[in-house]
Amino acid sequence: MQIHHKMLSFTYGDETISCERAVRTNTSDKILIKVHPDCRVVVSAPEQAEDIEVLKAVQKRSRWIYQQLREFRQQLEFITPRQYVSGESHYYLGKQYQLKVLEDPQHPQGVKLLRGKLEVTVHQKSANKVQILLEDWYKTRAKNVFAKRLDHVLERALWVAECPAFRILTMQTQWGSCSPKGLLTLNPYLVKAPVQCIDYVILHELCHLAEHNHSERFYQLMTQVQPDWEKIKKQLDGMANRFLNGISPKAFETASK
């Protein structure tokens, strides 16, 4: 085992795996390990915990960490940068739709979801223009879908007195966040995910209105309002790279801390 400044590493088989040490902000003395879709390993531990103690905890989960890394690496092998041309697959609410680019100088530019395809009309074919139109379409759809899902899950969030305001913001490292004043921020790319994943992220942020940190009470509340949240979180984590294709998925989280 080797100990580096802010980074730890251990050996599994013939591979050396590096992990980033982060400080847990709540009072729990547990050590949490996360493997992210971009193959970053993050270990959250109490500040007072010795590095050697953290490494021992990591080594106990070394096989699981290695398996998670292998799965995410396999996913990354099959993901190529978007070209925004006809024939590509793009996601919406968990389903794949084939992209069809139409060049027509006489018709308004825009996006339509028709017969299982995403039809994008442009005056002149340009990958950049198709991308811009698609992103605008996703943002518009996201506003409508998130508003409906927020209204739907509020029935379970009994601690929320009034429907909180939310905004749409493309984020590089989060699906969502919640400000101290209760403003929800949701990533428009989340609209590519299945409805249960959208509900999970919204409920996660609503739980932060009651519990600001990822305390034991926070996870108890999550389990109360969405008993299968861990399974849904795993599903979202596993598909993150597909939904985020086109932007850099560095250090992506399922939700804010």
Rosetta silent file (secondary structure, phi, psi, omega in degrees, C-alpha in Angstrom):
SEQUENCE: MQIHHKMLSFTYGDETISCERAVRTNTSDKILIKVHPDCRVVVSAPEQAEDIEVLKAVQKRSRWIYQQLREFRQQLEFITPRQYVSGESHYYLGKQYQLKVLEDPQHPQGVKLLRGKLEVTVHQKSANKVQILLEDWYKTRAKNVFAKRLDHVLERALWVAECPAFRILTMQTQWGSCSPKGLLTLNPYLVKAPVQCIDYVILHELCHLAEHNHSERFYQLMTQVQPDWEKIKKQLDGMANRFLNGISPKAFETASK
SCORE:     score description
SCORE:     0.000 S_00000001
   1 L     0.000  141.819  177.924    0.000    0.000    0.000 S_00000001
   2 E  -123.845  143.619  179.414    1.142    3.517   -0.797 S_00000001
   3 E  -117.393  123.702 -178.452   -0.089    6.737    0.739 S_00000001
   4 L  -117.085  166.093  177.218   -0.013    9.954   -1.304 S_00000001
   5 L   -65.687  114.469  179.815   -1.024   13.514   -0.572 S_00000001
   6 L    67.700   -9.007  178.109   -4.860   13.558   -0.888 S_00000001
   7 E  -124.609  142.877  176.112   -4.683   10.360   -2.922 S_00000001
   8 E  -120.325  156.699  176.655   -4.482    6.738   -1.761 S_00000001
   9 E  -146.323  152.298  178.127   -3.675    3.661   -3.806 S_00000001
  10 E  -145.632  164.752 -177.773   -3.826   -0.101   -3.380 S_00000001
  11 E  -110.113  131.588  173.589   -3.054   -3.156   -5.465 S_00000001
  12 E  -127.384  115.462 -174.116   -5.636   -5.685   -6.628 S_00000001
  13 L    65.530 -124.321  178.854   -4.183   -8.518   -8.670 S_00000001
  14 L  -107.080   17.392 -177.982   -1.646   -6.899  -10.973 S_00000001
  15 E  -115.513  136.126  173.454   -3.396   -3.511  -11.057 S_00000001
  16 E   -95.922  122.499 -176.661   -2.726   -0.467   -8.898 S_00000001
  17 E  -111.169  126.751  178.694   -5.953    1.419   -8.227 S_00000001
  18 E   -96.069  147.596  177.028   -5.911    5.036   -7.072 S_00000001
  19 E  -141.354  148.503 -178.627   -8.657    6.592   -5.012 S_00000001
  20 E   -95.383  130.941  178.214   -9.372   10.104   -3.836 S_00000001
  21 E   -91.094  129.681  177.389   -9.911   10.700   -0.151 S_00000001
  22 E  -123.581  156.278 -177.933  -12.728   13.088    0.786 S_00000001
  23 E   -93.665  128.576  174.329  -13.863   14.291    4.196 S_00000001
  24 L   -75.197  129.641 -175.495  -17.302   13.262    5.479 S_00000001
  25 L   -89.347  -13.432 -179.945  -19.026   16.371    6.764 S_00000001
  26 L   -92.247 -174.676 -174.027  -21.560   14.646    9.012 S_00000001
  27 L   -87.527   -2.834 -178.254  -20.990   13.002   12.368 S_00000001
  28 L   -67.675  143.552  178.684  -20.979    9.427   11.110 S_00000001
  29 L   -98.140    9.768  179.923  -17.763    7.491   11.601 S_00000001
  30 L   -77.503  154.134  177.322  -18.450    5.219    8.642 S_00000001
  31 L  -107.146  120.768 -177.620  -16.213    5.140    5.576 S_00000001
  32 E  -104.013  138.779  179.953  -18.108    5.389    2.276 S_00000001
  33 E  -122.332  129.331  178.346  -16.698    4.209   -1.063 S_00000001
  34 E  -128.362  135.650  172.883  -18.060    5.300   -4.455 S_00000001
  35 E  -111.009  118.711 -174.660  -16.973    4.275   -7.934 S_00000001
  36 L   -91.857  158.822 -178.467  -18.138    6.829  -10.480 S_00000001
  37 L   -57.477  -23.582  177.976  -18.999    6.230  -14.162 S_00000001
  38 L   -87.692   11.766  176.751  -15.838    8.058  -15.205 S_00000001
  39 L    72.364   24.140  174.291  -13.874    5.410  -13.226 S_00000001
  40 L   -92.595  131.009  179.346  -12.969    7.755  -10.388 S_00000001
  41 E  -103.568  122.444 -178.509  -12.890    6.101   -6.955 S_00000001
  42 E  -120.475  129.633  179.488  -13.801    8.391   -4.044 S_00000001
  43 E  -114.259  115.685  178.587  -13.491    7.406   -0.381 S_00000001
  44 E   -98.967  120.795 -176.262  -15.355    9.610    2.107 S_00000001
  45 E  -138.750  155.647  176.029  -14.028    9.234    5.629 S_00000001
  46 L   -58.183  145.396 -175.820  -14.059   11.215    8.901 S_00000001
  47 L   -59.776  -32.238 -176.429  -11.270   13.777    9.002 S_00000001
  48 L   -79.571  -10.173 -178.938   -9.759   12.206   12.105 S_00000001
  49 L   -68.885  135.878  177.902   -9.441    8.748   10.506 S_00000001
  50 L   -72.075  149.483  179.326   -5.862    7.699    9.747 S_00000001
  51 H   -57.899  -39.033 -178.321   -4.960    6.980    6.113 S_00000001
  52 H   -64.607  -35.159  177.193   -3.951    3.438    7.006 S_00000001
  53 H   -67.133  -41.188  179.257   -7.395    2.868    8.534 S_00000001
  54 H   -64.764  -43.149  179.744   -9.073    4.215    5.377 S_00000001
  55 H   -63.270  -37.698  178.151   -6.922    1.991    3.162 S_00000001
  56 H   -62.439  -40.965  177.942   -7.812   -1.085    5.183 S_00000001
  57 H   -64.825  -39.538  179.466  -11.505   -0.330    4.633 S_00000001
  58 H   -65.925  -42.795 -178.638  -10.877    0.162    0.916 S_00000001
  59 H   -64.407  -30.313  177.239   -8.953   -3.104    0.621 S_00000001
  60 H   -64.840  -27.594  179.611  -11.846   -4.996    2.194 S_00000001
  61 L  -104.464   15.835 -172.865  -13.963   -3.785   -0.744 S_00000001
  62 H   -59.556  -39.802 -179.870  -11.182   -4.148   -3.326 S_00000001
  63 H   -64.293  -44.214  178.788  -12.910   -6.899   -5.301 S_00000001
  64 H   -62.289  -43.495  179.241  -16.142   -4.899   -5.517 S_00000001
  65 H   -60.099  -45.246 -179.220  -14.215   -1.767   -6.556 S_00000001
  66 H   -62.367  -42.283  179.714  -12.380   -3.692   -9.267 S_00000001
  67 H   -64.633  -41.387  177.828  -15.637   -5.163  -10.614 S_00000001
  68 H   -62.812  -43.021  178.565  -17.286   -1.720  -10.705 S_00000001
  69 H   -62.587  -41.535 -179.903  -14.300   -0.273  -12.554 S_00000001
  70 H   -62.571  -41.979 -179.987  -14.362   -3.122  -15.069 S_00000001
  71 H   -64.615  -45.162 -179.150  -18.073   -2.559  -15.788 S_00000001
  72 H   -67.580  -36.178  178.228  -17.660    1.195  -16.273 S_00000001
  73 H   -65.089  -38.782  178.175  -14.587    0.715  -18.471 S_00000001
  74 H   -63.849  -39.290  178.270  -16.531   -1.674  -20.694 S_00000001
  75 H   -64.075  -42.445 -178.231  -19.290    0.920  -21.049 S_00000001
  76 H   -64.444  -29.836 -179.501  -16.794    3.622  -21.975 S_00000001
  77 H   -62.645  -29.647 -174.746  -15.317    1.428  -24.730 S_00000001
  78 L   -97.919    3.673 -179.336  -18.612    1.500  -26.637 S_00000001
  79 L  -101.942  121.116  178.056  -19.253    5.215  -26.293 S_00000001
  80 L  -115.770  152.688 -179.534  -18.075    7.429  -29.149 S_00000001
  81 L   -57.862  143.548  178.749  -18.478   11.211  -29.422 S_00000001
  82 L   -65.475  139.378  175.479  -21.739   12.378  -30.954 S_00000001
  83 L  -105.395  -14.695 -179.433  -21.604   13.396  -34.606 S_00000001
  84 L    56.110   52.851  176.947  -25.210   14.690  -34.704 S_00000001
  85 L  -127.051  161.900  179.916  -26.005   12.995  -37.988 S_00000001
  86 L   -56.206  139.768  178.136  -28.927   10.831  -39.104 S_00000001
  87 L   103.977  -19.636  178.145  -28.892    7.324  -37.682 S_00000001
  88 L   -68.703  155.954  175.507  -27.502    8.150  -34.237 S_00000001
  89 E  -102.985  133.338  176.687  -29.384    7.071  -31.118 S_00000001
  90 E  -130.651  147.585 -175.211  -30.409    9.656  -28.543 S_00000001
  91 E   -96.152  148.624  170.623  -32.251    9.109  -25.250 S_00000001
  92 E  -152.690  120.279 -177.688  -35.458   10.618  -23.918 S_00000001
  93 L    53.069   38.986  174.443  -37.152    9.350  -20.727 S_00000001
  94 L    86.774   -6.533 -179.123  -35.039    6.200  -20.810 S_00000001
  95 E  -107.216  150.320  178.651  -35.883    5.211  -24.377 S_00000001
  96 E   -91.890  136.616  177.604  -33.656    5.376  -27.438 S_00000001
  97 E  -128.431  139.042 -179.721  -34.741    7.362  -30.471 S_00000001
  98 E   -80.765  134.131  179.346  -33.057    7.463  -33.848 S_00000001
  99 E   -81.491  133.517  176.131  -31.929   10.884  -35.003 S_00000001
 100 E  -128.226  114.803 -177.869  -33.127   12.050  -38.404 S_00000001
 101 E   -98.252  123.148 -179.957  -31.644   15.292  -39.744 S_00000001
 102 E  -113.007  131.042  177.524  -33.677   17.073  -42.420 S_00000001
 103 E  -102.414  116.417 -177.763  -32.300   19.932  -44.497 S_00000001
 104 L  -151.548  102.451 -177.998  -35.029   22.333  -45.590 S_00000001
 105 L   -65.663  -16.706 -174.282  -34.370   26.069  -46.081 S_00000001
 106 L   -91.219  -16.091 -176.127  -38.122   26.759  -46.380 S_00000001
 107 L  -107.978  153.241  178.589  -39.268   25.337  -43.021 S_00000001
 108 L   -61.559  144.024  177.992  -38.611   26.580  -39.465 S_00000001
 109 L   -77.881  140.491 -179.432  -35.664   24.976  -37.712 S_00000001
 110 E   171.451 -176.948 -176.730  -36.579   22.789  -34.774 S_00000001
 111 E  -124.383  137.741  176.059  -36.980   19.322  -33.228 S_00000001
 112 E  -133.963  143.194  175.156  -39.965   16.989  -33.283 S_00000001
 113 E  -100.192  104.194 -173.998  -40.495   13.564  -31.723 S_00000001
 114 E  -132.352  127.739  172.814  -42.308   11.611  -34.443 S_00000001
 115 L    48.500   48.050  176.165  -42.879    7.884  -34.924 S_00000001
 116 L    74.733   13.658  179.261  -40.027    6.815  -32.675 S_00000001
 117 E  -131.055  150.865  172.223  -37.547    9.264  -34.193 S_00000001
 118 E   -96.949  105.968 -178.746  -36.103   12.618  -33.249 S_00000001
 119 E   -95.696  120.959  179.663  -36.485   14.733  -36.389 S_00000001
 120 E  -113.855  119.239  178.872  -34.321   17.830  -36.514 S_00000001
 121 E   -99.963  127.233  177.997  -34.968   20.319  -39.309 S_00000001
 122 E  -129.654  153.346  177.878  -32.166   22.731  -40.241 S_00000001
 123 L   -70.746  -35.624  177.463  -31.805   25.251  -43.043 S_00000001
 124 L  -144.823  132.017 -174.797  -28.334   23.921  -43.779 S_00000001
 125 L   -60.162  125.702  179.328  -26.797   20.737  -42.383 S_00000001
 126 L  -156.005  122.499 -179.218  -24.423   21.507  -39.529 S_00000001
 127 H   -58.855  -39.104 -179.520  -23.549   19.221  -36.621 S_00000001
 128 H   -64.215  -41.480  179.772  -23.165   22.240  -34.352 S_00000001
 129 H   -67.900  -41.067  177.877  -26.617   23.582  -35.264 S_00000001
 130 H   -61.146  -41.876  179.374  -28.230   20.166  -34.763 S_00000001
 131 H   -62.577  -44.769 -179.522  -26.599   19.919  -31.340 S_00000001
 132 H   -62.515  -44.242  179.634  -27.826   23.377  -30.308 S_00000001
 133 H   -63.670  -41.023  178.750  -31.378   22.621  -31.423 S_00000001
 134 H   -64.589  -43.960 -179.467  -31.371   19.287  -29.589 S_00000001
 135 H   -63.657  -39.604  176.964  -30.055   20.812  -26.379 S_00000001
 136 H   -64.353  -39.388  178.712  -32.710   23.532  -26.494 S_00000001
 137 H   -64.287  -44.267  178.783  -35.359   20.857  -27.072 S_00000001
 138 H   -61.043  -40.847 -179.369  -34.125   18.819  -24.113 S_00000001
 139 H   -65.225  -41.298  178.744  -34.214   21.898  -21.868 S_00000001
 140 H   -64.613  -46.382  177.948  -37.771   22.732  -22.881 S_00000001
 141 H   -62.287  -39.745 -177.902  -38.906   19.147  -22.348 S_00000001
 142 H   -60.040  -43.572 -179.843  -37.020   19.000  -19.039 S_00000001
 143 H   -57.546  -45.004 -178.628  -38.921   21.996  -17.634 S_00000001
 144 H   -69.721  -46.398 -177.752  -42.269   20.363  -18.378 S_00000001
 145 H   -65.684  -45.650 -177.568  -41.314   16.853  -17.265 S_00000001
 146 H   -64.507  -36.879  178.612  -39.590   17.968  -14.045 S_00000001
 147 H   -62.464  -43.024  179.290  -42.551   20.156  -13.079 S_00000001
 148 H   -67.403  -42.865 -179.127  -44.913   17.188  -13.443 S_00000001
 149 H   -68.475  -37.146  177.439  -42.603   14.772  -11.595 S_00000001
 150 H   -62.171  -45.459  177.896  -42.030   17.280   -8.777 S_00000001
 151 H   -61.100  -36.972 -178.405  -45.770   17.672   -8.342 S_00000001
 152 H   -69.052  -46.542 -174.891  -46.133   13.871   -8.372 S_00000001
 153 H   -78.683  -15.136  178.415  -43.469   13.061   -5.748 S_00000001
 154 L   -60.388  -23.629  178.110  -44.548   15.853   -3.397 S_00000001
 155 L   -61.867  -26.262  179.846  -47.304   13.504   -2.239 S_00000001
 156 L   -92.454  -24.447 -177.277  -44.555   11.463   -0.553 S_00000001
 157 L   -89.515   75.042 -173.280  -42.531   14.402    0.788 S_00000001
 158 L   -67.652  -17.128 -179.408  -44.873   15.249    3.661 S_00000001
 159 L   -81.451   -8.604 -179.064  -42.304   17.534    5.301 S_00000001
 160 L   -92.863  115.022 -176.029  -42.466   19.979    2.360 S_00000001
 161 L   -75.961  -41.808 -179.168  -45.139   22.582    3.046 S_00000001
 162 L  -127.251  151.871  179.267  -45.062   24.337   -0.342 S_00000001
 163 L   -64.206  119.874 -177.515  -43.939   23.258   -3.784 S_00000001
 164 L   -72.916  153.925  175.218  -40.335   24.475   -4.073 S_00000001
 165 L   -76.270  153.055  175.970  -39.127   26.462   -7.038 S_00000001
 166 E  -141.213  157.676  177.320  -36.690   24.808   -9.415 S_00000001
 167 E  -132.375  160.607  178.693  -34.439   25.863  -12.256 S_00000001
 168 E  -103.485  128.247 -179.975  -32.760   24.068  -15.161 S_00000001
 169 L  -150.004  124.226  176.314  -28.977   24.247  -15.348 S_00000001
 170 L   -70.435  120.225 -177.347  -26.510   22.098  -17.306 S_00000001
 171 L  -121.532  146.431 -177.995  -23.973   20.878  -14.760 S_00000001
 172 L   -84.249  -22.972 -172.103  -20.756   18.957  -15.254 S_00000001
 173 L  -128.378    4.874 -176.419  -20.754   17.117  -11.928 S_00000001
 174 L  -144.229  148.845  170.298  -24.316   16.856  -10.608 S_00000001
 175 L   -84.047  -32.402 -178.293  -27.783   15.673  -11.547 S_00000001
 176 E  -163.111  167.985  176.268  -29.294   18.066   -9.049 S_00000001
 177 E  -154.801  166.194 -179.508  -28.710   20.271   -6.033 S_00000001
 178 E  -136.342  123.662 -178.918  -30.652   22.075   -3.341 S_00000001
 179 L   -78.927  161.777  177.810  -29.772   25.536   -2.032 S_00000001
 180 L   -57.401  -26.221  179.655  -30.061   26.450    1.677 S_00000001
 181 L   -88.376   -0.027  175.067  -33.144   28.496    0.749 S_00000001
 182 L    95.057   11.622  177.166  -34.808   25.498   -0.883 S_00000001
 183 L   -82.301  124.372  178.119  -34.255   26.223   -4.584 S_00000001
 184 E   -88.758  137.087  174.150  -33.865   22.993   -6.565 S_00000001
 185 E  -119.306  124.919 -176.189  -31.467   22.940   -9.508 S_00000001
 186 E  -123.575  138.955 -178.820  -31.891   20.080  -11.983 S_00000001
 187 L   -78.251  125.797 -178.520  -29.704   19.061  -14.890 S_00000001
 188 H   -59.825  -26.642  179.189  -31.635   19.032  -18.208 S_00000001
 189 H   -65.451  -17.293  178.138  -29.751   15.870  -19.272 S_00000001
 190 H   -63.821  -22.714 -179.798  -31.666   14.058  -16.530 S_00000001
 191 H   -68.275  -11.854  175.493  -34.708   14.129  -18.837 S_00000001
 192 H   -77.570  -17.041 -175.169  -32.932   11.443  -20.876 S_00000001
 193 L   -86.273  161.410  175.644  -33.266    9.036  -17.944 S_00000001
 194 L   -59.454  156.608 -175.886  -36.264    6.844  -17.031 S_00000001
 195 H   -57.762  -39.729 -178.106  -39.006    8.483  -14.964 S_00000001
 196 H   -64.321  -28.693  177.144  -38.083    6.542  -11.807 S_00000001
 197 H   -73.165  -38.245  176.514  -34.552    7.978  -12.022 S_00000001
 198 H   -62.564  -45.087  178.477  -35.923   11.508  -12.345 S_00000001
 199 H   -60.426  -39.358 -179.938  -38.121   10.898   -9.302 S_00000001
 200 H   -60.245  -48.322 -178.133  -35.100    9.594   -7.389 S_00000001
 201 H   -64.321  -43.131  179.554  -33.040   12.738   -8.003 S_00000001
 202 H   -63.710  -44.408  178.701  -35.941   15.048   -7.121 S_00000001
 203 H   -63.856  -38.295  176.983  -36.722   13.099   -3.944 S_00000001
 204 H   -56.165  -47.097 -178.724  -33.034   13.121   -3.037 S_00000001
 205 H   -70.539  -35.469  177.284  -33.008   16.915   -3.188 S_00000001
 206 H   -65.338  -34.367  177.378  -36.324   17.212   -1.334 S_00000001
 207 H   -64.432  -28.588  178.531  -34.866   15.076    1.454 S_00000001
 208 H   -70.402  -16.203  174.502  -32.114   17.679    1.771 S_00000001
 209 H   -68.673  -27.813  178.757  -34.789   20.189    2.792 S_00000001
 210 H   -96.441  -39.680 -179.370  -35.186   18.114    5.951 S_00000001
 211 L  -127.058  109.028 -172.427  -31.646   16.735    6.299 S_00000001
 212 L   -72.257  -26.158  179.942  -28.923   18.959    4.829 S_00000001
 213 L  -110.038  170.300  177.016  -26.164   16.332    5.016 S_00000001
 214 L   -84.562   65.317  179.950  -25.972   12.692    4.029 S_00000001
 215 L   -84.844  175.053  176.161  -26.633   11.562    7.581 S_00000001
 216 H   -61.478  -38.073  179.484  -28.201    8.315    8.690 S_00000001
 217 H   -64.660  -34.943  177.670  -31.491   10.166    9.070 S_00000001
 218 H   -60.296  -49.414 -178.065  -31.186   11.368    5.477 S_00000001
 219 H   -68.904  -30.718  174.875  -30.900    7.799    4.146 S_00000001
 220 H   -64.763  -39.938  178.709  -33.709    6.646    6.417 S_00000001
 221 H   -67.291  -41.552  177.446  -35.903    9.348    4.912 S_00000001
 222 H   -59.566  -44.404 -179.516  -34.895    8.338    1.374 S_00000001
 223 H   -65.382  -32.971  179.746  -35.789    4.720    2.115 S_00000001
 224 H   -66.858  -42.796 -175.355  -39.105    5.821    3.545 S_00000001
 225 H   -90.262  -21.086  178.858  -40.178    7.748    0.442 S_00000001
 226 L  -148.834   83.065 -173.330  -38.487    5.508   -2.160 S_00000001
 227 L   -53.831  -31.690 -177.483  -37.683    2.046   -0.733 S_00000001
 228 L  -100.643   27.191 -175.337  -35.824    0.897   -3.878 S_00000001
 229 H   -60.451  -33.827 -178.714  -33.761    4.083   -4.271 S_00000001
 230 H   -65.734  -38.878  177.541  -30.430    2.220   -4.145 S_00000001
 231 H   -66.142  -41.551 -179.863  -31.423    0.051   -7.104 S_00000001
 232 H   -68.184  -40.316  177.319  -32.603    3.103   -9.046 S_00000001
 233 H   -59.945  -42.948  179.056  -29.428    5.018   -8.198 S_00000001
 234 H   -62.771  -39.643  177.673  -27.344    2.137   -9.518 S_00000001
 235 H   -61.666  -44.453 -179.747  -29.391    2.150  -12.729 S_00000001
 236 H   -66.378  -43.288  178.042  -28.795    5.893  -13.195 S_00000001
 237 H   -59.561  -41.474 -176.603  -25.091    5.585  -12.421 S_00000001
 238 H   -68.464  -22.533 -178.032  -24.752    2.758  -14.928 S_00000001
 239 H  -108.088    3.213 -174.512  -26.302    4.787  -17.753 S_00000001
 240 H   -55.942  -43.095 -177.392  -24.778    8.179  -16.932 S_00000001
 241 H   -63.759  -31.925  178.526  -22.192    8.032  -19.703 S_00000001
 242 H   -71.314  -41.098 -178.690  -24.893    7.382  -22.318 S_00000001
 243 H   -71.830  -27.451 -175.180  -27.029   10.289  -21.153 S_00000001
 244 L   -98.650    6.921 -177.995  -24.033   12.612  -20.919 S_00000001
 245 L   -58.755  124.948 -176.722  -22.461   11.758  -24.249 S_00000001
 246 L   117.016  -20.655  172.083  -21.363   15.022  -25.745 S_00000001
 247 L  -127.449  161.217 -176.764  -20.141   16.622  -22.522 S_00000001
 248 L   -75.191  116.493 -177.233  -17.270   15.606  -20.306 S_00000001
 249 L   -85.866   48.165 -175.923  -18.610   13.255  -17.591 S_00000001
 250 L   -75.356  129.421  174.280  -15.859   14.064  -15.117 S_00000001
 251 L    50.789   44.134 -174.087  -16.535   13.114  -11.523 S_00000001
 252 L   -77.065  137.194 -179.932  -20.257   12.864  -12.105 S_00000001
 253 L  -111.208  156.190  175.082  -22.506   12.410   -9.061 S_00000001
 254 L   -75.818  -26.169  177.934  -26.076   11.162   -8.873 S_00000001
 255 L  -164.957  167.004 -175.999  -26.932   14.111   -6.679 S_00000001
 256 L   -75.341  159.418  175.612  -25.333   16.885   -4.688 S_00000001
 257 L  -101.420    0.000    0.000  -23.902   16.477   -1.216 S_00000001
